[in-house]
Amino acid sequence: MNIYMFTVQLATWPRKFISKQGQYYVYCFVKVPNPKKGKGYYYLYSIAAEEIGENLMHLYNKGDYLIIEGKIQKSKITKKMQLNIMKDYPIILSA
């Protein structure tokens, strides 16, 4: 298993859902800088559970920048790439 660190921007408002097993998750789309392909950003579906999910819901807003530690894997349901967030670190930008 490979764990990556990304600098991301929240592209959508974090939303929560509860799985059939009763687990609490938070999901949103994040923008990752993508200089190699010549495009400005690459969008990834991301998901977080438990305390990290609570942080995303209550501490961050759409457009905030974060450093995310997580792993990328193929979703079992949608068959698309998803970022599973394991830790979050806020970036404070001052004017």
C-alpha positions as CSV (number, residue, x, y, z in Angstrom):
1,M,0.0,0.0,0.0
2,N,1.4,3.4,-1.0
3,I,0.5,6.5,1.0
4,Y,0.8,9.9,-0.7
5,M,0.8,13.5,0.4
6,F,-1.1,16.0,-1.7
7,T,-1.7,19.7,-1.7
8,V,-5.4,20.0,-2.5
9,Q,-8.2,22.5,-2.7
10,L,-11.7,21.5,-1.7
11,A,-13.7,21.8,-5.0
12,T,-17.1,21.0,-3.4
13,W,-18.7,21.4,0.0
14,P,-18.0,18.3,2.1
15,R,-21.1,16.1,2.5
16,K,-21.8,13.3,4.9
17,F,-23.5,9.9,4.5
18,I,-24.0,6.8,6.5
19,S,-23.3,3.4,5.0
20,K,-25.5,0.3,5.3
21,Q,-23.2,-0.9,8.1
22,G,-23.8,2.3,10.0
23,Q,-20.4,3.8,9.4
24,Y,-20.2,7.6,9.1
25,Y,-18.3,9.0,6.0
26,V,-17.7,12.4,4.5
27,Y,-17.1,12.9,0.7
28,C,-16.2,15.7,-1.6
29,F,-14.2,16.5,-4.8
30,V,-10.8,17.9,-4.4
31,K,-8.6,19.7,-7.0
32,V,-5.0,18.5,-7.2
33,P,-2.4,20.6,-9.2
34,N,-1.6,18.8,-12.5
35,P,1.3,20.5,-14.3
36,K,2.4,17.5,-16.4
37,K,-0.7,17.2,-18.6
38,G,-0.9,20.9,-19.2
39,K,-4.2,21.3,-17.3
40,G,-4.5,23.4,-14.3
41,Y,-6.1,20.8,-12.0
42,Y,-7.0,17.2,-11.7
43,Y,-10.3,16.5,-9.9
44,L,-10.5,13.5,-7.5
45,Y,-13.4,12.1,-5.6
46,S,-12.3,11.8,-1.9
47,I,-13.7,10.1,1.1
48,A,-12.9,10.3,4.8
49,A,-14.1,8.5,7.9
50,E,-14.5,9.2,11.6
51,E,-12.4,12.1,13.0
52,I,-11.0,13.2,9.7
53,G,-14.5,13.3,8.2
54,E,-15.6,15.4,11.1
55,N,-12.7,17.8,10.5
56,L,-13.7,18.2,6.8
57,M,-17.3,18.9,7.7
58,H,-16.8,21.4,10.5
59,L,-13.4,23.0,10.0
60,Y,-13.0,23.5,6.3
61,N,-15.1,25.2,3.6
62,K,-15.2,25.0,-0.2
63,G,-12.1,26.6,-1.6
64,D,-9.8,25.9,1.4
65,Y,-6.4,24.5,0.8
66,L,-5.1,21.4,2.7
67,I,-2.3,19.0,2.8
68,I,-3.8,15.5,2.6
69,E,-2.2,12.2,3.5
70,G,-4.0,9.3,1.9
71,K,-4.1,6.5,-0.6
72,I,-5.5,6.3,-4.1
73,Q,-7.5,3.3,-5.1
74,K,-10.2,2.2,-7.5
75,S,-13.7,2.5,-6.0
76,K,-15.5,-0.9,-5.7
77,I,-18.8,0.7,-6.5
78,T,-18.1,3.3,-9.2
79,K,-14.9,1.7,-10.7
80,K,-13.3,5.2,-10.7
81,M,-10.2,6.4,-8.8
82,Q,-10.9,7.8,-5.3
83,L,-8.7,9.3,-2.7
84,N,-9.1,7.8,0.8
85,I,-8.0,10.5,3.2
86,M,-6.1,9.3,6.3
87,K,-4.8,12.6,7.8
88,D,-5.4,16.3,7.1
89,Y,-3.1,19.3,7.7
90,P,-4.5,22.8,7.2
91,I,-2.7,25.4,5.2
92,I,-3.0,29.0,6.5
93,L,-2.7,31.6,3.8
94,S,-2.1,35.1,5.0
95,A,-2.7,38.2,2.9
